[in-house]
């Protein structure tokens, strides 16, 4: 229904403002996980290597997920 879509739209707008503006954080461990983050300077989702543990929400497993959440 309409109510669910409205709540969902608000939720995604809130995520976009918070997660997508966070800086890239590679994590504190020595892992090597391919990820994507939204680069607010270029306005694009960019690949990086995530080390594991720590980091922030601007850390996506796929390019598609990064683009969908950050509207890139």
Contact map, one row per residue, 1 for C-alpha under 8 A:
111110000000000000000000000000000000000000000000000000000000000000000000
111111000000000000000000000000000000000000000000000000000000000000000000
111111100000000000000000000000000000000000000000000000000000000000000000
111111110000000000000000000000000000000000000000000000000000000000000000
111111111000000000000000000000000000000000000000000000000000000000000000
011111111100000000000000000000000000000000000000000000000000000000000000
001111111110000000000000000000000000000000000000000000000000000000000000
000111111111000000000000000000000000000000000000000000000000000000000000
000011111111100000000000000000000000000000000000000000000000000000000000
000001111111110000000000000000000000000000000000000000000000000000000000
000000111111111000000000000000000000000000000000000000000000000000000000
000000011111111100000000000000000000000000000000000000000000000000001000
000000001111111110000000000000000000000000000000000000000000000000000000
000000000111111111000000000000000000000000000000000000000000000000000000
000000000011111111110000000000000000000000000000000000000000000000001000
000000000001111111111000000000000000000000000000000000000000000000001110
000000000000111111111000000000000000000000000000000000000000000000000000
000000000000011111111100000000000000000000000000000000000000000000000000
000000000000001111111100000000000000000000000000000000011100000000000000
000000000000001111111100000000000000111100000000000000001100000000001100
000000000000000111111110000000000000011100000000000000000100000000000000
000000000000000001111111000000000000000000000000000000011100000000000000
000000000000000000001111100000000000001000000000000000000100000000000000
000000000000000000000111110000000000111000000000000000110110000000000000
000000000000000000000011111000000000000000000000010001110000000000000000
000000000000000000000001111100000000000000000001111101100000000000000000
000000000000000000000000111110000000000000000000011111100000000000000000
000000000000000000000000011111000000000000000000001111100000000000000000
000000000000000000000000001111100000000000000000001110000000000000000000
000000000000000000000000000111110000000000000000001100000000000000000000
000000000000000000000000000011111000000000000000011100000000000000000000
000000000000000000000000000001111100000000000000111100000000000000000000
000000000000000000000000000000111110000000000000111100000000000000000000
000000000000000000000000000000011111000000000011110000000000100000000000
000000000000000000000000000000001111100000000011110000000011111000000000
000000000000000000000000000000000111110000001111000000000111111001000000
000000000000000000010001000000000011111000001111000000000111000001000000
000000000000000000011001000000000001111100111100000000000100000001000101
000000000000000000011011000000000000111111111100000000000000000000000000
000000000000000000011000000000000000011111110000000000000000000000000000
000000000000000000000000000000000000001111100000000000000000000000000000
000000000000000000000000000000000000001111110000000000000000000000000000
000000000000000000000000000000000000011111111000000000000000000000000001
000000000000000000000000000000000000011101111100000000000000000000000001
000000000000000000000000000000000001111000111110000000000000001001100001
000000000000000000000000000000000001111000011111000000000000000000000000
000000000000000000000000000000000111100000001111100000000000001000000000
000000000000000000000000010000000111100000000111110000000000000000000000
000000000000000000000000010000011110000000000011111000000000000000000000
000000000000000000000000111000111110000000000001111100000000000000000000
000000000000000000000000011111111000000000000000111110000000000000000000
000000000000000000000000011111111000000000000000011111100000000000000000
000000000000000000000000001110000000000000000000001111100000000000000000
000000000000000000000000111100000000000000000000000111110000000000000000
000000000000000000000001111100000000000000000000000111111010000000000000
000000000000000000100101100000000000000000000000000001111110000000000000
000000000000000000110100000000000000000000000000000000111111000000000000
000000000000000000111111000000000001110000000000000000011111000000000000
000000000000000000000001000000000011100000000000000000111111100001000000
000000000000000000000000000000000011100000000000000000001111111011000000
000000000000000000000000000000000111000000000000000000000011111011000000
000000000000000000000000000000000011000000000000000000000001111111000000
000000000000000000000000000000000011000000001010000000000001111111100000
000000000000000000000000000000000000000000000000000000000000011111110000
000000000000000000000000000000000000000000000000000000000001111111111000
000000000000000000000000000000000001110000001000000000000011111111111111
000000000000000000000000000000000000000000001000000000000000001111111111
000000000000000000000000000000000000000000000000000000000000000111111111
000000000001001100010000000000000000000000000000000000000000000011111110
000000000000000100010000000000000000010000000000000000000000000001111111
000000000000000100000000000000000000000000000000000000000000000001111111
000000000000000000000000000000000000010000111000000000000000000001110111
